[in-house]
């Protein structure tokens, strides 16, 4: 009897429960250990009181959700959004951070630092633009994988396979474009004429361009991890890549004197480290298939090919999201390029310099809205597929409130930075005076950019791609009209440039709000009745 009491206490029951089980054993009313758990008289206690130590196996094969922590769905909407996406903020800055490390090493340790920095200015700009375009792969993978995970393990595996396949194919196309057009980019677009600068720029561009498929796969893997709320590994992978890139740059650029070629080798090695770490983690965390082929079953002809290659129906959702987000990104780039053209056409060098300084500051601060955008895409896509209308409404309300808070914080930070810390960005007093004159417009634009980023994530997650494209076209038309037709009202080209950027975001915000209210259906889940007095 003492052994029964000790066994009951050591297996997770309290002392009181152990005494109750001992008394039942003494009366002979304790069922055998082989009895089903649901008929056990103390089974409810085992379910209510979890074991003191977690079991070694935390998920079964039939669970189908081994990658997503169950606690994420039980958190409040705002906490769930930030817990999902905030760790991925470092991953979103991976490519610019690696380029920054290359710039620092080439500028301080290179043989001919002036030629090396001039080469990095041209080739680095190409990969910055490419990174902004390829970031749509992360958005598309997030939505497709989040929707697939809500349908079961088989759909999840197919979604991961489709995302990686399309990303790899687009990466091959991007690599071919960079390798074939590198000479034309260097000579005609950037107009580099010095032989030392041209050779360094071509070496850096071709070496990094050959590994564009790795960058595309990394973006897709980030989307897979974000969709499954497993973003901690992404932060560790970025930290490892930064250390690897720094170490190789110190060795190849400083010790071996390879300049930009050594910097490119370090960046490529860092990208391969990220890809290896994320790929192993993703496939180790995927749940097994729900059905396995029988031992005596005959393989159908073409079955292996059908399992490896995605179908057209599987490619369509990923392509739709990637195309819509890429189109919106292209429209944003067109509006910003038009604003820069308006300032440059004025012929005022201080105005052009002031626009460059203010634009870079606002762009950097607006990146803090990226986690909000990605987090709401992951959670909303899964909630929409599961049919939880109440959860969808709660998440939308949370992201609207959080976007307002983040937008206000970013706008205030932009105002403080451009008003009191502009000397850190430029030493020319005439440029600083021009920047001080547009501080309110820059702050309002930064706030609007953050809210627009969060709301467009809601549209993409809810599947409202046509409405998203239509609103983007409407906002771009309004912004371009202010830029090219507003000269009679606003004569200063610098102020007109920022008014056009502000109009582009403000029009989209005004159009997003009513469309969201009409798109979300009313609550279909029964509400608990209040007890009658």
N, C-alpha and C positions, 0 to 999 in steps of 0.2 A: 504494500500500500504506500509506503514511503517512496518507493521508486516511481510509482504512478504520480504522486504529488510533485516530485522533482522533475519528472518528464514534462508534466503540464506547465510548470513554472518556466522551465528552460526553453520551451517551444513558443514562448511569446505571450502566455497568459499571465495575468497578475497573480499575486498571492491569494487573493480572495477567490478568483476563478479556479486556481489550483486546488483549494480546499473544497470547492463545490464539486469539481470533477472527482476528487478523492472520495467524497461521500457517495456520489453516484456509483462509483466503482464498488464501494463497500455494499451498497444495496443491490448490486447486480443490474442496475438500469443503464449502465454505460454501454453503448453499441460498440461493435468491433471496429478495429481500425480500417477494415475493408469496406465499411458502409459508406454510401455516397455522402458527400459533404453537406448536401442540402437537407438530408434527414438527420444530421447530427444535432442533438439538443443544444449544444453550445457553439454551433457553427456561426450564429449571428454575432457572438462575442469575437470570434476570430476575424469577422469582416469589419466590425466596428473598431476594434483595437488592432492596429497594424503591428507587425513584429518590430522588436526593438532594433534589429539590424536588417537592412534591406537584403533581399535574396540575391544570389549571385546572378541569376538569369532575370533580367528586368523586363523582358518582352518575349512573347512567344512567337512562333512562326505564323500562327493564325491571326495575330493581332493586326498586322498590316500597317502599323504606324510606328515602327521602330525608330524612324528618324525624327519624328516630331514629339517634343515633350508634351505630355497631356496637360500640364499646368498652364500652358500658354493660352488655352481656350477658356480657362477659368479666371483669368485675370481681367480687371477692368479694361475697357477698350483702349484708353490712352496708354496705360501701362503695357498692354500687350503690343501696341504699335512700337513704342520705344524699345522695349526689350527685344523685339524681333529685329529691328533695323539698325539700332545704334551701333552694335559691334561691327556692322558692315561699312560704316562710314570710313574707316581706315582703308578698307579694301577698295572703295570707290576712288580714293586718292592714290592708289598704288602706282599707276602709270605716270602721272605728273611727278610723284615723289621720286621715282627712279630716274626720270629725266633731270630732276633737280640735283640728285647725287652726281650724275654724269657731269653736269655743268660745273658743280663745285670742284670736282676732281680735275677736270680738264683745265679749268681756270686757274687752279693753284699748283698743279703738279705736272702739267703738260710741258712739252718742249717749246712749242710756239703757241703760247696761250691765246694771243689775239686771233690767229688763224683758226685755232680750235674752237674758240667761242663763236666766231663768225659762222663756222660750219655747223655748230650745234644750233645756232639761232634759226638757220634755214631748215635743217633736217628735223630738229625737235618740233618745229611748228607743224610739220607734216604729220607727225605721230600724235601730236596733241589733237589736231582735227580728226584724225582717224580714231582716236580713243573716244572722242565725243560721239562720233557716229556709231561705233561698235558698242557703246554703252546701252544701246537699244536691245542688244542681245540679252543683257541681264534682265531687262524689263520683260521681254517676251518669254524667257525661260521661267521667270518667277510666276507669271500668270498661267502658263501651260502646266508646269509641274504642280503648282498649288491646286489647280483644277483636277489634275490626274490623281493626286494623293487622296482627294476626297472620294474618289470612285473605287479605290482598292489598290492592292499591291501591283496587280498586272498593269493597270492604267498608269500607275506611278512609274514603273519601269519603262513603259513605252514612251511616256512624256520625257523622261531623262534621255532616252536614246534619241528621240527626235530632236531635242534641243542641242545635244552634242553633235549630231550629224549635220544639222543645218549650220551650226556655228563653224564646224570644221570646213564645210564647203565654202562658206562665205570667206573664211580666213584664207583659203587657197586662192580665191579670186582676188582678195585684197593684196596678197603677197605678189601675185602675178602683175597686178596693176602698179605696185610700187617698184618692182624690179624692172619692168619694161619702161616705166615713165620717169625713172630717177634722173636720167640725163636731161630730159626736157624740163623737169621741175627745177633742177639746179641752174640751168642756163637761161631759161626763158621766164620762169615764174619769179625766181628769186634774183635772177640777173647777176650771178656770181661770176667774176672774171679772173680772179687771182688763182693761179694753178694750185697753190698750197691749200687754199680754202676749198676749191672744187674737189680736189682729191680726198680731202678729209670728209667733206659732206657726202660724197658718193660712197665712201667706205662705210660710214655710219649708217646711211640710209639703206644701202643694199643688205648689210648684215642684219639690221633689225627688221627690214622688210621681209627677209626670208622666213622669219619666225612670227609673222602676223597670225598664222593659224593657231599658234599657242596662246596668243593674247585673246583671240576669239573664244577658244575653249575655256579659258580662265573666266571670261565674263559669263559664259553659260553656266559654269560651275558655281560662280557666285549667286546666280539666279536660283539654281537648284537648292543651295544651302539656305538662301533666304526664304524660299517657298516652304521649306521644312523647318523653319525656325531653329536652324543649327548654324549660327553665324560665328560662334566662338573660334572654330578652327580657321576661319578666314583671317581673323586678326593675327593668330599665331603664324599663319603662312606668310602674311605680309611682313611681319617682323623678321622672319627667317630670310625672306627675299631681300629686305633692306640690308641686313647684315652681310649676306652673300654678295650683294652688289657693291657695297662699300669695300669689303675685303678684296674683291677682284679688281676694283678700280684702283685701289692703292697699289696692288701688285703690278697690274698690267700698264696702267698709266704712269704711276710714279716710278716703279722700279725698272720696268721694261721699256718705257718711253714709247708706247704704242698710240698715245693720244686718243683720238676719237674711236679708232678701231678697238682699242682696249676697253674703252667705256662701253661700246656696243656689246662686246663680249660679256662684260659684267652684267649688263641689263638682260641680255638673252639668257644667261645662266640663272639669274634671279627669277625670270619668268618661268623657266623650266622647273625650278624648285617649287614655285607656287602650283603649277599644273600637276606635278607629281604628288604633292601633299594632298591637294584637294581631290584629285581623282581617286586615290586610294581610300580616302575617308568616305567619299560619296558611295563608292561601290561596296565598301565594307558595311555601310549603314543601310543600304537598300534592303527592304524586306524580301523574303523569298517569294517565288511565284505561288499562287494559291492552288494551282493544279500542276502536277508533274506527269510527264508521259509514262505510261505503263511499260514494264520491262519487256513484254512480248509484243508491244505495239509496233507496227511497221511505219517507218518514216515515209511521209508523203513526198513526192518529187517536188523540188523547189522549196521545201519547208525551211531549210536552213537559210536560204536567201530571203524568204519572207520574214524570218525572224530578225535578220540583220538590217534589211532595208526598210525604212518607214514607208507607209502608204501615202497616197495623195490626201486622203481624209485626215491622216495624222499630221501632215505638213501644213494643212490649211490654217489651223488656229495660230501656230507659231508665226507663219508668214504674215497673217493679218495683223497681229500685234506689232511685229517688227516693222512692217511697212507703214502702219499708222504712226508709230512713235518716231520712226526715221523721217517721215514726211514732216511731222511737227518740229523735229530738230532742225531740219533743213529750212523751214520757214523762219524759225528763230534766228538762224545764222544769216539769212537774207536780210531780215530787219536790222540786225546789228551791223552787218556790212554796209547797208544803206545809210545808217546813222553815221558811221565812220566816213563814208564818202561825202556826205553833206558837210561835215566839218572840214575834211581835206579840201573840198572844192572852194572853200572860202579863202584859201591861201594864207590863213593866219597860223603861223607855227606855234605860238603859245596856246591857241585854242585846240589844235590837234594834240599837243602834248598834254593839255589838261583833260581832254577826252580819254586819252590812253590811260592816264593815271587813275582817273575816276572809274573808268570801266573795269580795269583790273581789280581795283579794290572792291567794287560791288560784286563782280563775278566770284571773287574768292569768298566773300561773306555769304553769298547766296547758296554756296555748296552745303551749308548747314541744313537746308531743306531737303537734301537728297535722302537722308534716312527716313524722314517722314513719308516721302513719296514711295520708297521701296517697301517700307513696313506696311503701309495701308494696302498696297497691291497684293502682298502675300496673304494677309488676313482676309481681305475682302473677297479675293478669288475663291478661297476655300469656303468661306461662309456662304457665298452665292451658290456654289455647287451643292453644298449640303442642304440648301433650302431654308436656312435660318434667317427669316426676314427681320426678326427682332435684333439679331446680332449684326446684320448688315446696317440697319438704321443706327444702332449704337456706335458702330465703327465710323460711319459717315459723319455723325454728329461730333465724335471725338476728334476726327482729323480736321474738321472745319475749325473747331476751337483751338486745337494745337497749332494749326497753320497760322491763325491770327496771332497767337502768342509768339511763335518763332519769327513771323514776319515783323512784328513790332520790335523784337529784340535785334533782329538783323538790321532793320532800318535805323534804329538808334545807334547801333555800333558803327554803321556806315557814316552817319552824321558826325559822330565823335571822331572817327578816324580821319575823315576828310577835313574836318574843321580844325582839329588841334594837333594832328600827327601827320599833316601833309608834308612837313619837312623831311620825314623819313622816306618819302617817295620821290621828292624832287627838291633841288636846291635853288631853282630859278624862281625869283620872287614874282615875276609876271605870270608864270604858270600857276603858282600858289594862289594868286588873286583870282584867276579864272576858276580855279577849283572851288574857292570859297563862295563864289557867286552861284554855283549850281548845287550846293550841299542839300537844300530841301528837295530838289528834284531827284537827286541820287538816293536820298533816304526813302522817298516814296516809291521809287522804282524798285529798290531792293526789297521793300516790304511786299510790293505787288508780285515780284518774281517768286518769292517764297510761297505765297498763297496760290499762285497759278501752278507751281510745281506740284503742290499737294493735291489740288483739285484735279489736275490732269491724271494723277495716279489713281484717283477714285474712278474717273471715267474709263480708264484702261482696264482696271480690275473688274468693273461691272460689265464689260463687253460693249460699251457704247462707243465703238471706234468711229462710226460714221459721224456721230455728233461731235466727237473730238476733232476730227479732221475739218468739219464744217466750221466749228468755233475757231480753230486755228487759222483757217482762211479768212474768216471775218476779222479776227484780231490783226492779222498781217495786213489786210487791206486798209484798216483804220490807221495802223501805225505808219504805213507807207504814204497814206494821204496826208498825215500831219507832217511827215518829213519833207515831201516834195511840193505840197500845196499850201503849207502853212507859213510861207515866207512873208506874206502880206500882214500876218498877225504878229508873228514872232520873228523879228529881224535878226536876232543873234543866232548864228548857226549852231553854236554849242548848246544853248538852251533848247533850240528846236530839235536837236538830236536826242536829248534826254526826254523831251516831251513825246517824241515818237515812240521811244522805247516804253515809256510809261503808258501811253495809249494802247500799245499792243497788249500789255498785260492787263490793264484795267478793263478793256473790252472783253477779254476772255473771262475775267472773273464775273462780270455782269451777266454774261451769257451762260456760264457754268451753273450758277445758283438756281435759276428756275428750271433748267433741264434736269438737274439732280432731284429736285422736289417732285418732278413729274415721273422720273424714271423709276424711283424706288416704290414698289407696291406697298399697299397698307399691310399692317400686321395681320398675318394669317394664323399665328400660333395662339392657342387659347390662353387667356390670362387667368391666374388663380382667383377664384371667387373669395370675396371677403366674408368672414364669418358673421352671421347675423346675430345681433344682440338679443 
